[in-house]
Amino acid sequence: MSPESTPGPGIPGDTGSTDPRRRAGKGRRRKPPTVRRRALTVMAWTAAGIVVLGGTGAGYLYLKLNGNLTTVDINQMLGGDRPEKADNGSENILVLGSDTRSGGNRKLGGGTDDGSARSDTAMIVHVYKGHKKAGVVSIPRDTLVDRPECTDAHGTEHPAARNVMFNEAYSTGGAACAVKTVESLTGVRMDHYLEVDFSGFRTLVDDLGGVRVTTTRAIHDPDSHLNLDAGTHTLDGQQALGLVRTRHGVGDGSDLGRIQLQQAFVKALLDQVEHVGVFSNPKKLYDLADTATKSVTTDSDLGSVNSLISFADGLKGISSSRMTMVTMPVQYDTGNANRVVVDEPKARQVWTALRNDRPIPRTATEGTATGEARDVVSSGQGQ
C-alpha cells in the first residue's frame, strides 16, 4: 500500500482555473445565496444550525444544548509557548475526527476495543480575512513527524518523540497534544479546536435524512462494512461512516485516497443541507443541533452556545464553492511504503500562505504524492 496525498480542486482567489469542476461551481454561484453560506465543515455547519435555533428565544432548548457541550482548555494547557496569533482578521481551526473503539463507537467499523483513541481525520480550516472564503488542509494520519513534548488532560507529561505517525499525538496526549503537534509542524497558531466522534457523525447523517452521493466506480470494503455499486446513492449514517473511513475499497488502499473521499463527502454533505432545507424545519434543526452538541468537543473559547452562535455567524458568508481543499504536501517514505513524510519545501509554501492570509499557490501541491480516489465520489444532488 503506497500512501498518497491529493492536490486540491482549486486554490482560493485563483480565477483562472481550467478545472471543469470549478467552472461548474462558478455556474452555481450565480444563484442567490443559499443556506450553504452558513457551512464551512461538518462541525461548523452544525454550529450554524445553533445560530438559527438560538435566535428563537427557546430558553429551555438553549440551556439543554449548552449542557451537552464538552470543552477542553487548550490555551491553559499549552501556555504561551505557541505561534503568535494572526492580526490580519483570519482564523485557523483544527478539526479532528476521533477514532475511538470504546463506548458507542465500538460497533462502528471494527477494530479492537482497547479504550484508546486516534485522530483518523485531521483538517486545518483557514478562514480568510473578511470570512468570505476558506482553505482546508488535510493532514494524513500516516505522516511521520516529530511530536513535541506535551501534557495531557490528566496532567501526565509525555516526552517528545521523533519519527512517529501524526495521529499518535492525539492517542498519546489528547486534544492539547494534537494542537501542539500541528503548531510545531506548521508554525501556524490554531485559534480554535473542534472534534467529532464516530457515533456522533453517524447520527448527524441520519438526522439529516442521509446524504446523496454519486460514485463513478464500485466500492467494496469489508473492513469498513461498505458495499456500493457505481451510481447514485443516499447514504445513511453507517454507510457514510464507512465511506469516510474506507481505504481498501477504492484507489490504492492508502490513507491519502481516503482523504480524497472525505473531502468529496464534505462537499456532498453541504449540498444535502441546502437540498433538504434544514434551516426552515425547526424540528430537524433541533435534532441536528442536539446531536452535534452531544458529539462535538470544542476548545473552551467555543464552549458555549453563545460562543458557537457568534463563531458560526462569522462564517455565514462562506459558500462551499469558495472552500478549497488540499492535502498537506507529502512524499512516500523510502523506508516504509505505508508511511509518508512531509515535503518540507512545498509544505512551507502552504504554511507561509496561511500565515499571511494568502491563497495557497498551486506549486505547493505539484509533484507531491497523489492518491487514486479523486473523482470517485461527488455530490448526488441534481442527478
Buried (B, 14 or more C-beta within 10 A) or exposed (E): BBBBBBBBBBBBEBEEBEEEBBEEBEEBEEEEEBBBBBBBBBBBBBBBBBBBBBEEEBEEBBEBBBEBBEBBBBBEBBEEEBBEEBEEEBBBBBBBBBBBBEEBBBEBBEBEEEEBBBBBBBBBBBBBEEBBBBBBBBBBBBBBBEBBEBBBEEEEEBEEBEEBBBBBBBBBBBBBBBBBBBBBBBBBBBBBBBBBBBBBBBBBBBBBBBBBBBBEBEBEBEBBBBEBEEEBBEBBBBBBBBBBBBBBBBBBBBBBBBBBBBBBBBBBBBBBBBBBEBBEEBEBBBBBBBBBBBBBBBBBBBBBBEBBBBBBBBBBBBBBBBBBBBBBBBBBBEEEEBBBBBBEEBBBBBBBBBBEBBBBBBEBBEEBBBBBBBEBBBBBBEE
